Amino acid sequence: MDTTTRTPRTPEVDETVYRLDGPLRWALGEVQDLLRAAGAGIGQRVLDVGAGTGYATVPAARTVGAEGGVHCVDGSAPLLEVLQERVRREGLAARVTTQVGALVPLPVADRGYDLVICTYVLHELAEQAPAAVAEMHRALRPGGRLVIADYRKTSDPVRNREIEAWYARQPDGAGPEERHLRFTLGDMEEMLRAAGFQQTHLSTWHDFHTHAIAAR
């Protein structure tokens, strides 16, 4: 059941949708690779935290099959409406539910999911990121897996400034105050372990991105 309501889309939201749904982004197969690495499979219950327009939702819904399901939480009703339209077109609507809500705390029950996915959200949460990771831990059943993809703060300050300057020029309403490269690999691992995750595996992907998989 959808709990979203129709919300007018602003030009900033339209620009964000365009950037999130770029064909190159989808063509890279990033989420599919992460799902395989995390052992996602038929019948699993998946939570997509900060689901946006469905970048991780669609491949997750395909992976879990008709016996599984993906629940999507995001603070933006317009983005979730785009997600809903996408899963309908893909024939996946019966496997996907959406909920407008905060990510800290997450509006979900304890230990309700086999897999939690969070793609390119933690940098937006900034100081709340550790609390968000702890909430993802709470939502997982014992033995469940967490998958995170986000931007990586590199060891090169000049390179970091170049990347941030490029993002600041994008007309999506974020502006120069938004930071993408907030967390090093070490920062990410510290957050995961502080939240109680075990068997953490972190890697660099495409220069300034982080992939993380961890078990509850």
C-alpha positions in Angstrom: 0.0 0.0 0.0 1.3 3.4 -0.9 1.2 6.1 1.8 2.4 8.9 -0.4 0.2 11.7 -1.7 0.5 13.7 -4.9 2.8 16.7 -4.4 3.6 19.4 -7.0 7.1 19.1 -8.4 9.4 22.2 -8.3 12.1 22.9 -10.9 14.7 21.9 -8.3 13.0 18.5 -7.8 12.8 18.0 -11.6 16.6 18.7 -11.8 17.3 16.2 -9.0 15.2 13.6 -10.8 17.1 14.2 -14.0 20.4 13.8 -12.2 19.4 10.7 -10.2 17.9 9.0 -13.3 20.8 9.7 -15.7 21.1 6.7 -18.1 24.8 6.3 -17.4 24.1 5.9 -13.7 21.7 3.1 -14.4 23.9 1.4 -17.0 26.8 0.9 -14.7 25.1 -1.9 -12.8 26.4 -0.7 -9.5 23.5 -1.9 -7.4 23.2 -5.2 -9.1 26.8 -6.0 -8.3 26.3 -4.9 -4.6 23.2 -7.1 -4.3 25.1 -10.1 -5.6 28.0 -9.4 -3.2 25.5 -9.2 -0.3 23.8 -12.5 -1.2 20.4 -11.0 -1.9 17.9 -13.5 -3.1 14.4 -14.7 -3.7 11.9 -14.1 -1.0 13.9 -11.6 1.0 12.4 -8.5 2.7 14.4 -5.4 1.8 14.4 -1.9 3.2 15.6 0.9 0.9 16.6 3.9 3.1 16.4 7.2 1.3 15.1 5.4 -1.8 14.7 8.5 -3.9 13.6 7.7 -7.5 14.3 4.0 -7.1 18.0 3.6 -8.1 18.3 0.6 -5.7 14.6 -0.3 -5.5 14.2 -1.6 -9.0 17.1 -4.0 -9.0 16.3 -5.1 -5.5 12.7 -5.8 -6.4 13.8 -7.9 -9.4 16.3 -9.8 -7.2 13.8 -10.8 -4.5 11.1 -11.9 -6.9 7.4 -12.1 -6.4 7.9 -13.9 -3.0 9.9 -11.0 -1.6 9.3 -7.3 -1.2 11.0 -3.9 -1.0 9.9 -1.2 1.4 11.1 2.3 0.5 11.4 5.2 2.9 12.3 8.7 1.8 11.6 12.3 3.0 10.5 13.5 -0.4 7.0 12.6 -1.6 7.8 13.8 -5.2 10.7 11.5 -5.5 8.7 8.6 -4.2 6.0 9.4 -6.8 8.7 9.0 -9.5 9.7 5.7 -8.0 6.1 4.5 -7.9 5.7 5.3 -11.6 8.9 3.5 -12.4 8.0 0.2 -10.6 4.6 0.3 -12.3 6.2 0.5 -15.7 8.6 -2.3 -14.8 5.8 -4.5 -13.6 7.2 -4.5 -10.1 4.6 -2.5 -8.2 3.2 -5.6 -6.3 6.7 -6.0 -4.7 7.3 -2.4 -3.6 5.8 -0.2 -0.9 6.6 3.4 -0.2 6.5 5.6 2.9 7.3 9.3 3.3 9.2 9.6 6.5 12.3 10.6 8.4 15.4 8.4 8.2 16.3 9.1 11.8 14.5 7.5 13.4 13.3 5.1 10.7 9.5 4.5 10.9 9.9 0.7 10.7 9.8 -2.1 13.2 12.8 -3.8 14.8 14.4 -6.8 13.1 12.0 -6.7 10.2 14.3 -7.0 7.2 16.8 -9.4 5.6 18.6 -6.7 3.8 18.9 -2.9 4.2 20.1 -0.7 1.3 21.2 2.9 1.5 22.7 4.5 -1.7 24.1 8.0 -1.7 22.2 9.3 1.3 24.6 9.3 4.3 26.6 12.3 3.0 23.3 14.3 3.0 22.6 13.3 6.6 26.0 14.7 7.7 26.2 14.6 11.6 23.1 12.3 11.7 24.8 9.6 9.6 26.0 7.6 12.6 22.5 7.6 14.1 21.1 6.6 10.7 23.5 3.6 10.5 22.4 2.6 14.0 18.8 2.7 12.8 19.6 0.5 9.9 21.1 -2.0 12.3 18.0 -2.0 14.4 15.8 -2.7 11.3 17.8 -5.8 10.3 17.1 -9.3 11.6 20.0 -11.1 13.2 22.3 -12.2 10.3 20.9 -9.7 7.9 23.1 -7.6 5.6 23.5 -3.9 5.1 24.6 -2.4 1.7 25.9 1.2 1.5 27.1 3.1 -1.5 28.2 6.7 -1.0 30.8 9.3 -1.9 34.3 8.9 -0.5 36.5 11.6 0.9 39.9 11.0 -0.7 43.3 11.7 0.7 43.9 14.4 -1.9 42.5 17.8 -0.8 42.8 19.3 -4.2 40.9 16.5 -5.8 38.2 16.8 -3.2 37.8 20.5 -3.9 37.5 19.8 -7.6 34.8 17.3 -7.1 32.8 19.5 -4.7 33.1 22.4 -7.0 31.6 20.4 -9.9 28.6 19.4 -7.7 28.1 23.0 -6.5 27.6 24.1 -10.1 24.7 21.7 -10.7 21.3 23.4 -10.8 19.5 21.0 -8.4 19.1 23.5 -5.5 21.8 22.0 -3.4 24.2 24.9 -3.8 27.8 25.4 -2.6 27.0 24.5 1.0 26.3 20.9 0.3 29.2 18.5 0.9 29.4 15.1 -0.9 32.9 13.9 0.2 32.2 13.7 4.0 33.5 10.3 5.0 36.7 8.4 4.4 36.7 4.6 4.3 37.9 4.7 7.9 35.1 7.0 8.9 32.6 4.6 7.3 34.0 1.6 9.0 34.0 3.3 12.3 30.3 4.1 11.9 29.4 0.5 11.0 31.3 -1.0 13.9 29.9 1.6 16.4 26.4 0.6 15.3 27.1 -3.0 16.0 27.8 -4.4 12.5 30.1 -7.3 12.0 32.1 -8.7 9.0 32.4 -5.3 7.4 33.8 -5.1 3.9 34.6 -1.7 2.4 36.0 -0.9 -1.0 36.6 2.1 -3.4 34.5 2.2 -6.5 35.2 4.6 -9.4 37.7 6.8 -7.7 35.6 8.7 -5.1 32.9 6.3 -4.2 32.6 3.9 -1.2 30.9 0.5 -1.2 30.3 -1.2 2.1 28.7 -4.5 3.0 28.2 -5.5 6.6 26.3 -8.1 8.7 24.2 -7.6 11.8 
